[in-house]
Amino acid sequence: MPVDALLFDKDGTLFNFAETWNAWAGEVLEQLSQGDEARADAMARVISFDRSRGAFNPDSLVIAGTNDEVAEVLSEFVQEKSLQELADFLSQSAAAAALAPAVPLAEFLDGLLSQGKVLGVMTNDSELSAKSQLARAGVLDRFAFVAGCDSGHGAKPDPDPLLAFCAATGVAPGRTAMVGDSLHDLEAGAAAGMTRIGVLTGMALREDLAPHADVVLPDIGHIPGWLDH
């Protein structure tokens, strides 16, 4: 079936994961630990962040987990904040993170829109963070639908937020592609009955994604060529 709509994950898909989030994580751990190195190391372990390299490991919860899930595993080390305060801190901090777009986004998205494609974003980050980052990247207005894990539709790998995009835009799941860098994205796409496009701008390797995807591309910039063929 033709693809009339594309629903993008955000981190690792629209934005290069490592280039955007490694530096952010180091800064967040420094702020939350308040100079306590043992505390910073303990928090780094539970989110699988290698402080010596300044980089996430491929098994990190942060890669595909929700904002609330990250706050929950960090909460035992941040006694001065309630769980909700910690979740809000992470969301607000993420909204201001330095961004590394995977490709020049405005040009890429405008090309898809010129072909009549309907575009959306569904991330396991918060809606606040997603909309703030897309606005700072100058592309928020290109999307007909932007949802986070706290938007009331659920979170990936459940298909419900993907189906909410279809309901909001009037495009059938069978004519929609889910584009993402993680198994959560592709599993959600499969459950929703969508075409699944994997990209390698996250932490997963091609061999991780290929069994769960209809195609695996180096980055989103290769999507128009793939659609043409």
C-alpha positions as CSV (number, residue, x, y, z in Angstrom):
1,M,0.0,0.0,0.0
2,P,1.1,3.6,-0.6
3,V,2.4,5.5,2.4
4,D,0.2,8.6,2.9
5,A,1.4,9.6,6.4
6,L,4.6,9.3,8.4
7,L,4.7,9.2,12.2
8,F,8.2,10.0,13.5
9,D,9.8,9.1,16.8
10,K,11.8,12.1,18.0
11,D,15.1,11.1,19.8
12,G,17.3,9.1,17.6
13,T,15.1,9.7,14.6
14,L,14.5,13.4,14.0
15,F,17.4,14.2,16.2
16,N,20.7,12.2,16.5
17,F,20.4,10.5,19.9
18,A,24.1,10.5,21.0
19,E,24.8,14.0,19.7
20,T,21.8,15.5,21.5
21,W,21.5,13.5,24.7
22,N,25.0,12.5,25.9
23,A,26.0,16.0,26.9
24,W,22.5,16.6,28.4
25,A,22.8,13.5,30.6
26,G,26.2,14.6,31.9
27,E,24.9,18.0,32.9
28,V,21.7,16.5,34.5
29,L,23.8,14.1,36.6
30,E,26.0,16.9,37.8
31,Q,23.1,19.0,38.8
32,L,21.2,16.3,40.6
33,S,24.2,14.9,42.4
34,Q,25.2,18.4,43.7
35,G,28.9,17.6,43.5
36,D,28.6,14.1,45.1
37,E,30.6,11.9,42.8
38,A,29.4,8.6,44.4
39,R,25.8,9.8,43.9
40,A,26.5,10.8,40.3
41,D,28.1,7.4,39.6
42,A,25.1,5.6,41.2
43,M,22.6,7.5,39.1
44,A,24.7,6.9,36.0
45,R,24.6,3.2,36.6
46,V,20.8,3.0,36.9
47,I,20.4,4.8,33.5
48,S,23.4,3.0,32.0
49,F,25.4,6.1,31.2
50,D,29.1,5.7,31.0
51,R,30.6,8.8,32.7
52,S,34.1,8.1,31.6
53,R,33.0,8.2,27.9
54,G,30.3,10.7,28.5
55,A,27.9,8.4,26.6
56,F,24.8,6.2,27.0
57,N,25.2,2.5,26.7
58,P,22.9,0.8,24.1
59,D,20.8,-0.8,26.9
60,S,20.0,2.5,28.6
61,L,16.4,3.0,29.8
62,V,16.6,6.6,28.5
63,I,16.8,5.5,24.9
64,A,13.2,4.3,24.6
65,G,11.7,4.8,28.1
66,T,9.3,7.4,29.2
67,N,10.2,10.5,31.2
68,D,8.3,9.1,34.2
69,E,10.3,5.8,34.0
70,V,13.6,7.7,34.0
71,A,12.4,9.8,37.0
72,E,11.4,6.7,38.9
73,V,14.8,5.0,38.7
74,L,16.6,8.2,39.6
75,S,14.3,9.1,42.5
76,E,16.0,7.1,45.2
77,F,19.1,9.2,44.7
78,V,17.3,12.6,44.7
79,Q,15.6,12.7,48.1
80,E,15.2,16.5,48.0
81,K,12.7,16.3,45.1
82,S,9.4,14.5,45.0
83,L,8.9,12.0,42.1
84,Q,6.7,14.5,40.3
85,E,9.2,17.3,40.9
86,L,12.0,15.2,39.5
87,A,9.9,14.2,36.4
88,D,9.1,17.9,35.8
89,F,12.8,18.8,36.2
90,L,13.8,16.2,33.6
91,S,11.1,17.3,31.2
92,Q,12.0,21.0,31.5
93,S,15.7,20.2,31.2
94,A,15.2,18.1,28.1
95,A,13.1,20.8,26.5
96,A,16.1,23.1,26.6
97,A,18.7,20.5,25.5
98,A,21.1,21.3,22.6
99,L,19.7,19.7,19.5
100,A,21.5,17.8,16.7
101,P,19.0,17.2,13.9
102,A,19.6,14.0,12.0
103,V,19.2,15.9,8.7
104,P,18.3,19.5,7.8
105,L,14.7,19.1,9.1
106,A,12.8,22.0,7.5
107,E,13.9,21.1,4.0
108,F,13.3,17.4,4.5
109,L,9.8,17.8,6.0
110,D,8.8,20.4,3.4
111,G,9.7,17.9,0.7
112,L,7.4,15.3,2.2
113,L,4.6,17.9,2.7
114,S,5.0,18.9,-1.0
115,Q,4.1,15.3,-1.9
116,G,0.9,15.5,0.2
117,K,2.2,13.4,3.1
118,V,0.7,13.9,6.6
119,L,3.3,14.1,9.3
120,G,3.3,13.5,13.1
121,V,5.5,12.9,16.0
122,M,5.0,10.4,18.8
123,T,7.7,10.3,21.5
124,N,8.1,8.6,24.9
125,D,9.5,11.9,26.0
126,S,7.0,14.5,27.4
127,E,4.8,16.5,25.1
128,L,6.3,19.7,26.6
129,S,9.8,18.7,25.7
130,A,8.8,17.5,22.2
131,K,7.0,20.7,21.3
132,S,9.7,22.9,22.7
133,Q,12.4,21.1,20.8
134,L,10.5,21.0,17.5
135,A,9.7,24.7,17.9
136,R,13.4,25.5,18.5
137,A,14.3,23.5,15.5
138,G,11.8,25.6,13.5
139,V,9.6,22.7,12.4
140,L,6.8,22.4,14.9
141,D,4.3,23.8,12.4
142,R,5.1,21.0,9.9
143,F,3.3,18.4,12.1
144,A,-0.4,17.7,12.2
145,F,0.0,15.7,15.5
146,V,2.6,15.8,18.3
147,A,2.2,13.6,21.3
148,G,4.4,12.5,24.2
149,C,4.0,9.8,26.8
150,D,1.9,12.2,28.9
151,S,-0.5,13.3,26.2
152,G,-3.2,10.8,27.3
153,H,-2.7,8.2,24.5
154,G,-0.2,5.9,26.3
155,A,3.4,5.2,25.3
156,K,5.3,2.9,22.9
157,P,5.5,0.0,22.4
158,D,1.7,0.1,22.9
159,P,0.0,0.9,19.6
160,D,-2.6,3.3,21.1
161,P,-0.7,6.5,20.6
162,L,0.0,5.5,17.0
163,L,-3.6,4.8,16.4
164,A,-4.4,8.2,18.0
165,F,-2.4,9.8,15.2
166,C,-4.5,8.0,12.6
167,A,-7.7,9.0,14.3
168,A,-6.6,12.6,14.5
169,T,-5.5,12.8,10.9
170,G,-8.0,10.5,9.2
171,V,-5.2,8.3,7.6
172,A,-5.7,4.5,8.0
173,P,-2.9,2.6,9.8
174,G,-2.3,0.5,6.7
175,R,-1.3,3.7,4.8
176,T,0.9,5.1,7.6
177,A,4.6,4.5,8.3
178,M,6.1,4.5,11.8
179,V,9.6,5.8,11.7
180,G,11.9,5.1,14.6
181,D,15.3,4.1,15.9
182,S,14.3,1.6,18.6
183,L,12.5,-1.7,19.0
184,H,9.8,0.1,20.9
185,D,9.0,2.2,17.8
186,L,8.9,-0.8,15.5
187,E,7.0,-3.0,17.8
188,A,4.4,-0.3,18.2
189,G,4.2,0.1,14.5
190,A,3.7,-3.6,14.0
191,A,0.9,-3.7,16.6
192,A,-0.8,-0.8,14.9
193,G,-0.6,-2.4,11.5
194,M,1.7,0.2,10.0
195,T,4.7,0.1,7.7
196,R,7.9,0.2,9.8
197,I,10.9,2.2,8.9
198,G,14.0,1.8,11.1
199,V,16.8,4.4,11.1
200,L,20.3,4.2,12.5
201,T,20.7,7.6,14.1
202,G,19.9,6.1,17.5
203,M,21.7,3.5,19.5
204,A,20.4,0.3,17.9
205,L,22.4,-1.5,15.2
206,R,21.0,-2.6,11.8
207,E,20.9,-6.2,12.9
208,D,18.8,-5.2,16.0
209,L,16.2,-3.4,13.9
210,A,16.1,-5.4,10.6
211,P,14.0,-8.4,11.9
212,H,11.3,-5.9,13.0
213,A,11.3,-3.4,10.2
214,D,10.1,-3.3,6.6
215,V,13.3,-1.3,5.8
216,V,16.3,0.0,7.8
217,L,17.8,3.3,6.4
218,P,20.9,5.2,7.5
219,D,18.7,8.2,8.5
220,I,15.4,9.8,7.7
221,G,16.9,11.7,4.7
222,H,16.8,8.4,2.8
223,I,13.0,8.1,3.2
224,P,11.9,10.0,0.1
225,G,14.1,7.8,-2.2
226,W,12.8,4.7,-0.5
227,L,9.2,5.9,-1.0
228,D,9.8,6.6,-4.7
229,H,10.9,3.0,-5.2
